[in-house]
Amino acid sequence: GFDITVASEVMAIFCLAHNLDDLKKRLGNIVVGYTRDRKPVRAGELKAHGAMTVLLKEALAPNLVQTLEGTPAFIHGGPFANIAHGCNSVLATTTALKLTDYVVTEAGFGADLGGEKFMDIKCRKAGIAPDCAVLVATIRALKMHGGVKKEDLKQENLKALEAGMSNLQRHVENIQKLGIVPVVSTNRFSADSEAEINLVKEKCKALGVEALMADHWAMGGEGAADVARAVVKVCDSGKSKLKFLYADDMPLLEKIRTIAKEIYRAKDIAVDKPVRDQLANFESMGYGKFPICMAKTQY
């Protein structure tokens, strides 16, 4: 049957591979079990990585498609952002960067999870850095964060919207903490009032970021032109300077603690002895310099 954990591991490896040889090497390093004396057994030791690579050989070439308006796009890879790193392939991104002036890519599952892992995992491993980050928000969602029930979201509620802005503020701060200048793209709904739109813009301005309304769901590319111009302006300013949240040589436990405290604002983390022992075992296996792939539910 389908196993989401194994499938996500292979997809994550696939999306971080630089070429076919790199993919084969990474697949060969998968730990598939342990000997009786607890030494890891890897796919390469079982001579399975060659066959695994053959199965993925044709898939490694990025899929070139186009939007309804003729804009070229690569659709390539899809590691789940809840347990994997939530970004498309390194190959698709690096290929696109060689072909055009501006490349837009997505980091799924919010600026806390997807954004942090895009920076600390994908950018770190691919040797790339974004010039701008687009935070996508809706007034409906912000009002829900402020306590409004779903059935009441079409009604203007400035008090709830202002309360819900704390959620967007946290995402803005997280992106800024990573050294990247964000632009807020607010997807407009027909029930959004002018007062609500102005409140979002004012609050974002106070945070030092620009918020723009986007109507691309109705108008296509033209509806997101203001957002695009703002992004180009930030990209060309050169103000973004990527700062990883933690260093490679930081112990695994401290990397986890750093993410929990800096991104999720935890006071600290509680780590039982079996978990500490497992982390120590990972470090003894040579994984100590690896980045952390944090997992969470949508709640």
KEZA-767408 format. One record per residue (C-alpha): residue in three letters; y, z, x. Coordinates in nm, 2 decimals. Example, Ala and Ser with C-alpha at 12.3 -4.5 7.8 and 13.67 -1.06 7.14 Angstrom:
<zators>
residu ALA | Y -0.45 | Z 0.78 | X 1.23
residu SER | Y -0.11 | Z 0.71 | X 1.37
</zators>
This chain:
<zators>
residu GLY | Y 0.00 | Z 0.00 | X 0.00
residu PHE | Y 0.37 | Z -0.02 | X 0.09
residu ASP | Y 0.49 | Z 0.26 | X 0.31
residu ILE | Y 0.86 | Z 0.30 | X 0.32
residu THR | Y 0.87 | Z 0.50 | X 0.64
residu VAL | Y 0.67 | Z 0.26 | X 0.85
residu ALA | Y 0.84 | Z -0.04 | X 0.70
residu SER | Y 1.18 | Z 0.11 | X 0.77
residu GLU | Y 1.08 | Z 0.19 | X 1.13
residu VAL | Y 0.98 | Z -0.17 | X 1.20
residu MET | Y 1.29 | Z -0.30 | X 1.02
residu ALA | Y 1.52 | Z -0.07 | X 1.23
residu ILE | Y 1.35 | Z -0.19 | X 1.55
residu PHE | Y 1.38 | Z -0.55 | X 1.44
residu CYS | Y 1.75 | Z -0.51 | X 1.37
residu LEU | Y 1.82 | Z -0.35 | X 1.71
residu ALA | Y 1.63 | Z -0.61 | X 1.91
residu HIS | Y 1.84 | Z -0.84 | X 2.14
residu ASN | Y 1.57 | Z -1.11 | X 2.17
residu LEU | Y 1.20 | Z -1.18 | X 2.13
residu ASP | Y 1.10 | Z -1.00 | X 2.45
residu ASP | Y 1.31 | Z -0.70 | X 2.36
residu LEU | Y 1.15 | Z -0.69 | X 2.01
residu LYS | Y 0.80 | Z -0.70 | X 2.17
residu LYS | Y 0.89 | Z -0.41 | X 2.40
residu ARG | Y 1.03 | Z -0.20 | X 2.12
residu LEU | Y 0.73 | Z -0.26 | X 1.90
residu GLY | Y 0.50 | Z -0.17 | X 2.18
residu ASN | Y 0.68 | Z 0.17 | X 2.21
residu ILE | Y 0.60 | Z 0.27 | X 1.85
residu VAL | Y 0.40 | Z 0.60 | X 1.85
residu VAL | Y 0.10 | Z 0.54 | X 1.62
residu GLY | Y -0.09 | Z 0.86 | X 1.69
residu TYR | Y -0.18 | Z 1.13 | X 1.94
residu THR | Y -0.48 | Z 1.21 | X 2.16
residu ARG | Y -0.67 | Z 1.53 | X 2.12
residu ASP | Y -0.45 | Z 1.69 | X 2.39
residu ARG | Y -0.14 | Z 1.58 | X 2.20
residu LYS | Y -0.04 | Z 1.29 | X 2.42
residu PRO | Y 0.13 | Z 1.00 | X 2.23
residu VAL | Y -0.06 | Z 0.68 | X 2.17
residu ARG | Y 0.17 | Z 0.37 | X 2.15
residu ALA | Y 0.11 | Z 0.03 | X 1.99
residu GLY | Y 0.14 | Z -0.13 | X 2.33
residu GLU | Y -0.15 | Z 0.07 | X 2.46
residu LEU | Y -0.36 | Z -0.06 | X 2.17
residu LYS | Y -0.25 | Z -0.42 | X 2.25
residu ALA | Y -0.12 | Z -0.45 | X 1.90
residu HIS | Y 0.25 | Z -0.53 | X 1.99
residu GLY | Y 0.18 | Z -0.90 | X 2.07
residu ALA | Y 0.03 | Z -0.96 | X 1.72
residu MET | Y 0.31 | Z -0.76 | X 1.56
residu THR | Y 0.57 | Z -0.97 | X 1.74
residu VAL | Y 0.41 | Z -1.30 | X 1.63
residu LEU | Y 0.43 | Z -1.18 | X 1.27
residu LEU | Y 0.81 | Z -1.13 | X 1.32
residu LYS | Y 0.88 | Z -1.43 | X 1.55
residu GLU | Y 1.02 | Z -1.67 | X 1.29
residu ALA | Y 1.20 | Z -1.39 | X 1.11
residu LEU | Y 1.40 | Z -1.31 | X 1.42
residu ALA | Y 1.63 | Z -1.61 | X 1.37
residu PRO | Y 1.93 | Z -1.51 | X 1.16
residu ASN | Y 1.95 | Z -1.67 | X 0.81
residu LEU | Y 2.27 | Z -1.88 | X 0.78
residu VAL | Y 2.39 | Z -1.91 | X 0.42
residu GLN | Y 2.73 | Z -1.96 | X 0.25
residu THR | Y 2.93 | Z -1.79 | X -0.01
residu LEU | Y 3.04 | Z -1.97 | X -0.33
residu GLU | Y 3.36 | Z -2.06 | X -0.15
residu GLY | Y 3.18 | Z -2.21 | X 0.15
residu THR | Y 3.23 | Z -1.92 | X 0.39
residu PRO | Y 2.94 | Z -1.90 | X 0.64
residu ALA | Y 2.74 | Z -1.57 | X 0.64
residu PHE | Y 2.43 | Z -1.44 | X 0.81
residu ILE | Y 2.19 | Z -1.24 | X 0.60
residu HIS | Y 1.95 | Z -1.08 | X 0.84
residu GLY | Y 1.77 | Z -0.75 | X 0.83
residu GLY | Y 1.80 | Z -0.46 | X 0.59
residu PRO | Y 1.70 | Z -0.12 | X 0.72
residu PHE | Y 1.75 | Z 0.14 | X 0.45
residu ALA | Y 2.05 | Z 0.35 | X 0.53
residu ASN | Y 1.91 | Z 0.67 | X 0.39
residu ILE | Y 1.63 | Z 0.70 | X 0.65
residu ALA | Y 1.70 | Z 0.41 | X 0.89
residu HIS | Y 2.04 | Z 0.31 | X 1.03
residu GLY | Y 2.16 | Z 0.08 | X 0.75
residu CYS | Y 2.30 | Z -0.21 | X 0.94
residu ASN | Y 2.22 | Z -0.58 | X 0.97
residu SER | Y 2.07 | Z -0.71 | X 1.29
residu VAL | Y 2.23 | Z -0.70 | X 1.63
residu LEU | Y 2.14 | Z -1.07 | X 1.67
residu ALA | Y 2.32 | Z -1.17 | X 1.36
residu THR | Y 2.64 | Z -0.98 | X 1.46
residu THR | Y 2.65 | Z -1.09 | X 1.82
residu THR | Y 2.58 | Z -1.45 | X 1.72
residu ALA | Y 2.86 | Z -1.44 | X 1.46
residu LEU | Y 3.10 | Z -1.30 | X 1.72
residu LYS | Y 3.05 | Z -1.61 | X 1.93
residu LEU | Y 3.12 | Z -1.84 | X 1.65
residu THR | Y 3.44 | Z -1.72 | X 1.48
residu ASP | Y 3.76 | Z -1.51 | X 1.53
residu TYR | Y 3.68 | Z -1.24 | X 1.28
residu VAL | Y 3.34 | Z -1.10 | X 1.18
residu VAL | Y 3.28 | Z -0.87 | X 0.88
residu THR | Y 2.96 | Z -0.67 | X 0.86
residu GLU | Y 2.85 | Z -0.38 | X 0.64
residu ALA | Y 2.73 | Z -0.03 | X 0.72
residu GLY | Y 2.55 | Z 0.10 | X 0.41
residu PHE | Y 2.56 | Z 0.44 | X 0.24
residu GLY | Y 2.91 | Z 0.56 | X 0.29
residu ALA | Y 3.14 | Z 0.62 | X 0.59
residu ASP | Y 2.97 | Z 0.95 | X 0.66
residu LEU | Y 2.61 | Z 0.82 | X 0.70
residu GLY | Y 2.64 | Z 0.44 | X 0.73
residu GLY | Y 2.96 | Z 0.44 | X 0.92
residu GLU | Y 2.86 | Z 0.71 | X 1.17
residu LYS | Y 2.52 | Z 0.54 | X 1.24
residu PHE | Y 2.68 | Z 0.20 | X 1.28
residu MET | Y 2.90 | Z 0.35 | X 1.55
residu ASP | Y 2.67 | Z 0.59 | X 1.72
residu ILE | Y 2.35 | Z 0.38 | X 1.70
residu LYS | Y 2.42 | Z 0.01 | X 1.65
residu CYS | Y 2.75 | Z -0.02 | X 1.85
residu ARG | Y 2.61 | Z 0.21 | X 2.12
residu LYS | Y 2.29 | Z 0.00 | X 2.16
residu ALA | Y 2.45 | Z -0.34 | X 2.12
residu GLY | Y 2.76 | Z -0.28 | X 2.34
residu ILE | Y 3.00 | Z -0.37 | X 2.06
residu ALA | Y 3.30 | Z -0.19 | X 1.89
residu PRO | Y 3.48 | Z -0.26 | X 1.57
residu ASP | Y 3.85 | Z -0.33 | X 1.56
residu CYS | Y 3.89 | Z -0.20 | X 1.20
residu ALA | Y 3.69 | Z -0.03 | X 0.93
residu VAL | Y 3.72 | Z -0.11 | X 0.56
residu LEU | Y 3.66 | Z 0.19 | X 0.33
residu VAL | Y 3.57 | Z 0.07 | X -0.02
residu ALA | Y 3.66 | Z 0.29 | X -0.30
residu THR | Y 3.71 | Z 0.28 | X -0.68
residu ILE | Y 3.94 | Z 0.49 | X -0.89
residu ARG | Y 3.65 | Z 0.55 | X -1.13
residu ALA | Y 3.44 | Z 0.71 | X -0.86
residu LEU | Y 3.74 | Z 0.92 | X -0.73
residu LYS | Y 3.80 | Z 1.05 | X -1.08
residu MET | Y 3.43 | Z 1.13 | X -1.11
residu HIS | Y 3.46 | Z 1.32 | X -0.79
residu GLY | Y 3.74 | Z 1.51 | X -0.95
residu GLY | Y 3.52 | Z 1.62 | X -1.24
residu VAL | Y 3.55 | Z 1.35 | X -1.50
residu LYS | Y 3.24 | Z 1.26 | X -1.71
residu LYS | Y 3.12 | Z 0.91 | X -1.70
residu GLU | Y 3.20 | Z 0.84 | X -2.06
residu ASP | Y 3.57 | Z 0.94 | X -2.00
residu LEU | Y 3.63 | Z 0.74 | X -1.69
residu LYS | Y 3.83 | Z 0.47 | X -1.87
residu GLN | Y 4.10 | Z 0.72 | X -1.96
residu GLU | Y 4.39 | Z 0.78 | X -1.73
residu ASN | Y 4.35 | Z 1.12 | X -1.55
residu LEU | Y 4.59 | Z 1.17 | X -1.26
residu LYS | Y 4.49 | Z 1.53 | X -1.21
residu ALA | Y 4.12 | Z 1.45 | X -1.17
residu LEU | Y 4.21 | Z 1.15 | X -0.95
residu GLU | Y 4.42 | Z 1.37 | X -0.72
residu ALA | Y 4.13 | Z 1.62 | X -0.69
residu GLY | Y 3.88 | Z 1.34 | X -0.62
residu MET | Y 4.10 | Z 1.20 | X -0.34
residu SER | Y 3.96 | Z 1.48 | X -0.12
residu ASN | Y 3.64 | Z 1.28 | X -0.10
residu LEU | Y 3.82 | Z 0.97 | X 0.02
residu GLN | Y 4.02 | Z 1.18 | X 0.26
residu ARG | Y 3.70 | Z 1.30 | X 0.42
residu HIS | Y 3.58 | Z 0.95 | X 0.48
residu VAL | Y 3.91 | Z 0.84 | X 0.62
residu GLU | Y 3.90 | Z 1.14 | X 0.86
residu ASN | Y 3.55 | Z 1.06 | X 0.97
residu ILE | Y 3.64 | Z 0.70 | X 1.06
residu GLN | Y 3.95 | Z 0.82 | X 1.24
residu LYS | Y 3.74 | Z 1.08 | X 1.43
residu LEU | Y 3.54 | Z 0.79 | X 1.57
residu GLY | Y 3.85 | Z 0.62 | X 1.70
residu ILE | Y 3.87 | Z 0.34 | X 1.44
residu VAL | Y 4.17 | Z 0.25 | X 1.22
residu PRO | Y 4.06 | Z 0.23 | X 0.86
residu VAL | Y 4.19 | Z 0.02 | X 0.57
residu VAL | Y 4.11 | Z 0.13 | X 0.21
residu SER | Y 4.00 | Z -0.14 | X -0.02
residu THR | Y 4.01 | Z -0.02 | X -0.38
residu ASN | Y 3.80 | Z -0.23 | X -0.61
residu ARG | Y 4.01 | Z -0.27 | X -0.93
residu PHE | Y 3.86 | Z -0.20 | X -1.27
residu SER | Y 4.04 | Z -0.32 | X -1.59
residu ALA | Y 4.09 | Z 0.04 | X -1.71
residu ASP | Y 4.28 | Z 0.14 | X -1.39
residu SER | Y 4.63 | Z 0.23 | X -1.48
residu GLU | Y 4.94 | Z 0.16 | X -1.26
residu ALA | Y 5.00 | Z 0.53 | X -1.22
residu GLU | Y 4.65 | Z 0.58 | X -1.09
residu ILE | Y 4.68 | Z 0.29 | X -0.85
residu ASN | Y 5.01 | Z 0.41 | X -0.72
residu LEU | Y 4.87 | Z 0.76 | X -0.67
residu VAL | Y 4.59 | Z 0.63 | X -0.45
residu LYS | Y 4.83 | Z 0.43 | X -0.24
residu GLU | Y 5.06 | Z 0.72 | X -0.20
residu LYS | Y 4.78 | Z 0.96 | X -0.10
residu CYS | Y 4.64 | Z 0.71 | X 0.15
residu LYS | Y 4.99 | Z 0.65 | X 0.30
residu ALA | Y 5.01 | Z 1.03 | X 0.36
residu LEU | Y 4.68 | Z 1.00 | X 0.55
residu GLY | Y 4.83 | Z 0.72 | X 0.76
residu VAL | Y 4.62 | Z 0.44 | X 0.62
residu GLU | Y 4.70 | Z 0.15 | X 0.39
residu ALA | Y 4.53 | Z 0.12 | X 0.05
residu LEU | Y 4.52 | Z -0.22 | X -0.12
residu MET | Y 4.38 | Z -0.33 | X -0.46
residu ALA | Y 4.09 | Z -0.58 | X -0.45
residu ASP | Y 4.01 | Z -0.82 | X -0.74
residu HIS | Y 3.75 | Z -1.04 | X -0.57
residu TRP | Y 3.50 | Z -0.96 | X -0.84
residu ALA | Y 3.71 | Z -1.17 | X -1.07
residu MET | Y 3.92 | Z -1.39 | X -0.85
residu GLY | Y 3.69 | Z -1.46 | X -0.55
residu GLY | Y 3.83 | Z -1.46 | X -0.20
residu GLU | Y 4.19 | Z -1.48 | X -0.34
residu GLY | Y 4.14 | Z -1.14 | X -0.50
residu ALA | Y 4.08 | Z -0.98 | X -0.16
residu ALA | Y 4.34 | Z -1.17 | X 0.04
residu ASP | Y 4.57 | Z -0.87 | X 0.07
residu VAL | Y 4.29 | Z -0.66 | X 0.21
residu ALA | Y 4.20 | Z -0.94 | X 0.45
residu ARG | Y 4.56 | Z -0.97 | X 0.58
residu ALA | Y 4.57 | Z -0.59 | X 0.63
residu VAL | Y 4.24 | Z -0.60 | X 0.82
residu VAL | Y 4.36 | Z -0.88 | X 1.05
residu LYS | Y 4.68 | Z -0.69 | X 1.12
residu VAL | Y 4.49 | Z -0.38 | X 1.23
residu CYS | Y 4.24 | Z -0.59 | X 1.43
residu ASP | Y 4.52 | Z -0.77 | X 1.61
residu SER | Y 4.70 | Z -0.44 | X 1.68
residu GLY | Y 4.43 | Z -0.32 | X 1.93
residu LYS | Y 4.48 | Z 0.04 | X 1.81
residu SER | Y 4.11 | Z 0.10 | X 1.74
residu LYS | Y 3.93 | Z 0.26 | X 2.04
residu LEU | Y 3.57 | Z 0.35 | X 1.96
residu LYS | Y 3.48 | Z 0.71 | X 2.05
residu PHE | Y 3.11 | Z 0.80 | X 2.01
residu LEU | Y 3.06 | Z 1.13 | X 1.83
residu TYR | Y 2.83 | Z 1.26 | X 2.11
residu ALA | Y 2.72 | Z 1.17 | X 2.46
residu ASP | Y 2.38 | Z 1.03 | X 2.55
residu ASP | Y 2.29 | Z 1.32 | X 2.76
residu MET | Y 2.37 | Z 1.58 | X 2.50
residu PRO | Y 2.04 | Z 1.77 | X 2.39
residu LEU | Y 1.90 | Z 1.64 | X 2.06
residu LEU | Y 1.96 | Z 1.97 | X 1.88
residu GLU | Y 2.32 | Z 1.96 | X 1.98
residu LYS | Y 2.36 | Z 1.60 | X 1.87
residu ILE | Y 2.23 | Z 1.70 | X 1.53
residu ARG | Y 2.46 | Z 2.00 | X 1.52
residu THR | Y 2.76 | Z 1.79 | X 1.62
residu ILE | Y 2.69 | Z 1.54 | X 1.33
residu ALA | Y 2.64 | Z 1.82 | X 1.08
residu LYS | Y 2.96 | Z 1.99 | X 1.18
residu GLU | Y 3.19 | Z 1.70 | X 1.26
residu ILE | Y 3.09 | Z 1.45 | X 0.98
residu TYR | Y 2.95 | Z 1.67 | X 0.71
residu ARG | Y 3.17 | Z 1.98 | X 0.79
residu ALA | Y 2.88 | Z 2.22 | X 0.80
residu LYS | Y 2.96 | Z 2.56 | X 0.95
residu ASP | Y 2.64 | Z 2.54 | X 1.15
residu ILE | Y 2.27 | Z 2.44 | X 1.11
residu ALA | Y 1.96 | Z 2.66 | X 1.07
residu VAL | Y 1.67 | Z 2.53 | X 1.28
residu ASP | Y 1.33 | Z 2.69 | X 1.25
residu LYS | Y 1.10 | Z 2.72 | X 1.55
residu PRO | Y 0.87 | Z 2.44 | X 1.46
residu VAL | Y 1.16 | Z 2.20 | X 1.45
residu ARG | Y 1.30 | Z 2.33 | X 1.78
residu ASP | Y 0.95 | Z 2.28 | X 1.93
residu GLN | Y 0.93 | Z 1.92 | X 1.79
residu LEU | Y 1.28 | Z 1.84 | X 1.94
residu ALA | Y 1.17 | Z 1.98 | X 2.27
residu ASN | Y 0.86 | Z 1.77 | X 2.25
residu PHE | Y 1.06 | Z 1.46 | X 2.19
residu GLU | Y 1.27 | Z 1.53 | X 2.49
residu SER | Y 0.96 | Z 1.58 | X 2.71
residu MET | Y 0.85 | Z 1.24 | X 2.59
residu GLY | Y 1.17 | Z 1.08 | X 2.72
residu TYR | Y 1.36 | Z 1.06 | X 2.39
residu GLY | Y 1.64 | Z 1.30 | X 2.48
residu LYS | Y 1.90 | Z 1.03 | X 2.55
residu PHE | Y 1.84 | Z 0.86 | X 2.22
residu PRO | Y 2.10 | Z 0.86 | X 1.94
residu ILE | Y 2.02 | Z 1.06 | X 1.62
residu CYS | Y 1.94 | Z 0.87 | X 1.30
residu MET | Y 2.04 | Z 1.12 | X 1.03
residu ALA | Y 1.88 | Z 1.10 | X 0.69
residu LYS | Y 2.01 | Z 1.21 | X 0.35
residu THR | Y 1.97 | Z 1.14 | X -0.02
residu GLN | Y 2.24 | Z 0.99 | X -0.23
residu TYR | Y 2.31 | Z 1.34 | X -0.37
</zators>
